[in-house]
Amino acid sequence: MIFRSRRSPLTNEPGPYWKHHNIHTGEHIGTHLDAPVHWAKRRDGKDVAQIEPARLVGPALVLDVTAEAASDPDFLLDHHHIREWESEHGPLPEGGRLLIRTGRDIRSQDRERFLNKDEQGNPHSPDLQSNAPNGLQKNPGCRCRCNK
C-alpha cells in the first residue's frame, strides 16, 4: 500500500464544508523525508521528529515521466527534463515541490516486477541523474534536497 484514504467511521456524515478521513501510508513514506539522517550515523540535518511542519507544506507540481520510465527501465531524469517542464509550465513557485511520477507504484504489490531484475540479478528502475537537482537549485524559491 502506498497511500489510502478512508472516511472515518467515528464521525458524522460529511457536511457542506467538512469531512473527516483517516490517511494510511506505508511505513517508509515518512522516513524518507529525513534521509539520510534516519539511517546513517553522523549525518547533518534534522530527523523526522525535528522537522518543522511548515517545511512540509507548500505547492506541489508533478513532472510525469511514466511514458519514459515504461519504455526505458533505466530512465534517468536530468536537469534538461526539468528545464523542458518549466518551459511548458513555468517555474516552480516559491517554496514549491516538484514531484516525479514514474508509474512504479503499479509494481508495488509484486516483488519481482518492482525489483525488475535482469538475467544477472541487477535491478532496474528509473532514477535521478546526479545533475537533476541542479535544474531545481537554479530556482531561488525551490526547496530541493537530493541524496544520492
MARDOBA-933843 format. One record per residue: residue number from 0; y, z, x of N, C-alpha, C in turn. Coordinates in steps of 0.001 Angstrom, whole numbers. Atoms other than C-alpha are relative to their C-alpha. Example, Ala and Ser with C-alpha at 12.3 -4.5 7.8 and 13.67 -1.06 7.14 Angstrom:
<recs>
  nr      ny      nz      nx     cay     caz     cax      cy      cz      cx
   0   -1190       0     890   -4500    7800   12300    1200       0     900
   1   -1190     -60    -820   -1060    7140   13670    1090     730    -770
</recs>
This chain:
<recs>
  nr      ny      nz      nx     cay     caz     cax      cy      cz      cx
   0   -1174       0     840       0       0       0    1242       0     889
   1   -1263      36    -719    3388    -970    1406    1051     808    -758
   2   -1014    -673     808    5634     215   -1415    -386    -118   -1465
   3     294      32    1431    5090    1153   -5047     974     928    -708
   4    -903    -802     811    7463    2456   -7696    -599     125   -1392
   5     535    -246    1339    6247    4060  -10934     940     913    -764
   6    -800    -860     853    8085    5585  -13837    -621    1391      -2
   7     491   -1370     -36    7806    9346  -13633    -472     426   -1383
   8     498    -455    1299    5632   10771  -16420     649    1311    -444
   9    -584   -1306     311    7635   14025  -16299    1426     -98    -535
  10   -1373     160     470   10934   12568  -17544      36    -647   -1372
  11    -204     638    1295   12331   11376  -20832     -10   -1511     161
  12     -88    1461     -29   12431    7704  -21752    1292    -409     708
  13   -1229     472    -647   14949    5676  -19721    1126    -159   -1022
  14   -1168     141     855   18437    5699  -21177     799   -1222     379
  15    -791    1197    -280   21221    3144  -21093     501     -63    1445
  16    -533     -18   -1364   22352    4238  -17601    -905     720     987
  17     866    -752    -916   19389    6051  -16088   -1470    -274    -280
  18    1451     -50     100   15711    6046  -15449    -476     722    1252
  19     499    -748   -1148   13524    8018  -13076   -1359    -556     410
  20    1248     515    -547   10828    6561  -10839    -380     812    1232
  21     504    -567   -1245    8682    8036   -8119    -297   -1160     934
  22     225    1041    -993    8521    5997   -4933   -1124     453     922
  23    1123    -276    -893    5325    5849   -2890       0   -1045    1104
  24      72     932   -1122    5099    4314     580   -1171     382     898
  25    1025    -293    -988    2544    4088    3333     522     999    1024
  26    -380   -1064    -917    2541    6814    5971     829    -465    1187
  27    -734     470   -1178    4025    4629    8712    1372    -568    -330
  28   -1271     603     383    7009    3325    6744    1177     791     555
  29   -1125    -808    -454    9372    6216    7543       9     258    1487
  30      35    -397   -1405    8191    6997   11048     560   -1062     926
  31    -459    1046    -910    9147    3642   12498    1516    -112      61
  32   -1440      76     -90   12826    4117   11777     529     815    1169
  33    -441    -755   -1167   12995    6552   14692    -758    -389    1278
  34     722     444   -1194   10873    4575   17145     983    -160    1155
  35    1288    -498    -442   10163    5214   19954     -65    1524     103
  36     -53   -1453    -143   11140    8900   19684   -1255     674    -533
  37    1130    -697     612    8211    9790   17440   -1315    -201     725
  38    1269     188    -692    5553    8510   19818      92     -16    1514
  39    -130      25   -1462    6981    8525   23370     814    1206     459
  40    -695   -1178    -509    7974   11644   25294    1248    -402     773
  41   -1237     152    -767   11437   11979   26805     763   -1280    -327
  42    -800    1160     424   12990    9131   24827    1284     496    -647
  43   -1267    -353     635   16618    9268   23782     -36    -389   -1463
  44     -98     318    1413   17518    9201   20135    -374    1179    -862
  45     280   -1052     969   17028   11217   17005   -1324    -280    -676
  46    1224     212     770   13753   11804   15245     362     -84   -1478
  47    -254     268    1410   13398   11148   11541     664    1183    -708
  48    -614   -1172     615   14432   14724   10651    1459     177     411
  49   -1359    -172    -505   17684   14415   12636     942   -1143    -372
  50    -839    1154     332   18942   11030   11420     812     313   -1252
  51    -879    -251    1130   21951   11361    9127    -338    -970   -1124
  52     335     896    1125   21154    9980    5644     959   -1190    -134
  53    -967    1103     117   24344    7861    5713    -378   -1185     900
  54     422    1101    -878   22843    5833    8583   -1093    -851    -636
  55    1119     701     627   20001    4789    6276     432    -816   -1215
  56    -493     685    1187   22204    3325    3554    1008   -1058     411
  57    -952    1070    -279   24059      35    3677    -499   -1290    -596
  58     427    1288     548   23977   -3555    2570   -1147    -577     821
  59    1145     606    -679   20735   -5339    3391    -122   -1456    -428
  60     191    1421     241   20215   -9069    3675   -1359    -394     563
  61    1363     384    -383   16898  -10889    4061     -19   -1387     623
  62     269    1280    -645   16045  -13635    6528   -1479    -288    -238
  63    1376     312     411   12919  -15244    5080    -604   -1029     945
  64     692     904    -929   10617  -16762    7713   -1475    -128    -380
  65    1397      69     428    7439  -16780    5610    -616   -1365     289
  66     544    1337    -260    7023  -20562    5978    -313    -176    1480
  67     207     121   -1447    7417  -20431    9765   -1190     846     451
  68    1097    -904    -381    5051  -17458   10081   -1339    -497    -529
  69    1250     528     554    2463  -19151    7853    -503   -1183     818
  70     435    1180    -752    2441  -22319    9956    -235     290    1482
  71     174    -359   -1408    2563  -20558   13353    -343    1476      87
  72     392   -1418     -28     574  -17312   13739     706     805    1085
  73    -734    -677   -1073    2617  -16504   16877    1503    -266     -97
  74   -1417     305     185    6021  -17350   15388     875    1094     587
  75    -956    -936    -579    8867  -15717   17327    1397    -306    -528
  76   -1361     137     473   12217  -15205   15661     923     255    1179
  77    -936    -222   -1094   15032  -15629   18168    1434     -57    -512
  78   -1399     -77     415   18830  -15453   18151     480   -1292    -651
  79    -387    1257     647   19069  -19145   17148    -304      36   -1498
  80     324    -134    1419   17322  -18365   13852    1061     847    -714
  81   -1011    -879     590   19829  -15588   13213    1325    -740    -139
  82   -1244     785      57   22783  -17857   14050     -69   -1046   -1116
  83     188     975    1085   21385  -20550   11714     180     669   -1351
  84     -84    -738    1248   21015  -17996    8957    1457     377    -302
  85   -1396    -388     187   24584  -16742    9487     887   -1198    -335
  86    -819    1177     309   25978  -20277    9409    -145    -404   -1464
  87     221     315    1407   24459  -20714    5940     488    1105    -931
  88    -270   -1127     896   25025  -17212    4506    1215     830     378
  89   -1119    -813    -470   27935  -15810    6519    -490    1148     856
  90     393   -1090    -900   27997  -12892    8939    -519    1207    -771
  91     505   -1246     548   26201   -9669    8321    1190     918    -280
  92   -1149    -858     308   28582   -7248    6567      24    1263     856
  93    -182   -1252    -742   29938   -4105    8205   -1100     984    -381
  94    1068    -964     249   27080   -1609    8562   -1251    -616    -602
  95    1109     687     642   24644   -4244    7333   -1299      63     778
  96    1338      59    -579   20943   -4500    7960    -572   -1371    -297
  97     670    1273     201   19086   -7729    8443   -1497     264     -27
  98    1433    -199     163   15536   -7547    7125    -691   -1340     211
  99     748    1216    -288   12990  -10088    8315   -1243     -25    -875
 100    1180     146     865   10462  -11271    5717    -946   -1003     653
 101     986     866    -653    7351  -12671    7401   -1152    -388    -925
 102    1116     262     896    4924  -12607    4470   -1284     694     420
 103    1200    -686    -480    2492  -10425    6414    -517    1031    -996
 104     425   -1007     963    2386   -7967    3529   -1208    -453    -816
 105    1152     473     779    -156  -10197    1748   -1316     236     741
 106    1203    -258    -803   -2590   -9380    4585    -299    1489     137
 107      83   -1433    -288   -2134   -5611    4465   -1279     675    -497
 108    1210    -625     533   -5281   -4865    2450   -1281    -540     630
 109    1157     628    -631   -7585   -6961    4643     157      92    1517
 110    -145    -258   -1443   -8022   -5712    8222    -146   -1269     841
 111     220    1208    -799   -9399   -8989    9592    1153    -980    -131
 112   -1138     906     213   -6649  -11096    8028    1266     560     628
 113   -1204    -609    -560   -3990   -8614    9127      24    -124    1521
 114      55      86   -1467   -5136   -8494   12760       9   -1439     494
 115     -52    1434    -308   -5667  -12272   12777    -423    -287    1441
 116     474     160   -1375   -7735  -12192   15975    -586   -1389     240
 117     609    1272    -390   -8712  -15346   17830   -1405     243     557
 118    1376     -98    -498  -12127  -16041   19400    -138    1001    1145
 119      33    -951   -1115  -11217  -13880   22426     355    1420    -439
 120    -332   -1325     507  -10233  -10938   20206    1472     359      85
 121   -1438    -252     -99   -6469  -11310   20714     654    -142   -1373
 122    -662      93    1297   -4400  -10524   17606    1220    -925      60
 123   -1156     898     104   -1715  -12961   16431     819     396   -1216
 124    -898    -317    1104    1310  -12098   14309    1418    -397     394
 125   -1399     322    -314    4981  -13048   14024     679    1198     651
 126    -689   -1066    -726    7409  -11058   16145    1423    -446     279
 127   -1348     320    -445   10938  -10935   17509     -36    -433    1461
 128    -221     400   -1393   11776  -12863   20675     917    1049     604
 129    -809   -1053    -624   13393  -10500   23175    1498    -251    -137
 130   -1429     286     125   16735  -12305   22699     510     113   -1439
 131    -413     -56    1411   16793  -11891   18888    1079    1050    -258
 132   -1068    -977     251   18818   -8645   18905    1358    -435     524
 133   -1281     492    -506   21477  -10429   20973     772    -736   -1083
 134    -656     701    1088   22192  -12564   17938     654     953    -978
 135    -578    -983     910   22897   -9431   15930    1066     850     680
 136    -934    -884    -678   24717   -7382   18541    1367    -638     183
 137   -1297     665     -84   27472  -10000   18681     804     225   -1273
 138    -672    -330    1251   28306   -8961   15130     461    1447     115
 139    -492   -1350    -277   30571   -5917   15571    -384    1042   -1037
 140     334    -970    1026   29561   -4309   12274   -1481     280    -125
 141    1447     -99     152   25829   -4606   12797    -541    1249     666
 142     756   -1099    -595   23604   -1625   13380   -1340    -573     398
 143    1212     683    -458   20888   -3109   15496    -685     832    1068
 144     805    -649   -1032   18111   -1439   17424   -1357    -661     -11
 145    1316     636    -106   15041   -3198   18655    -715     604    1193
 146     807    -584   -1061   12340   -1519   20700   -1169    -895     267
 147    1079     921    -358   10070   -3987   22432    -770     594    1147
</recs>
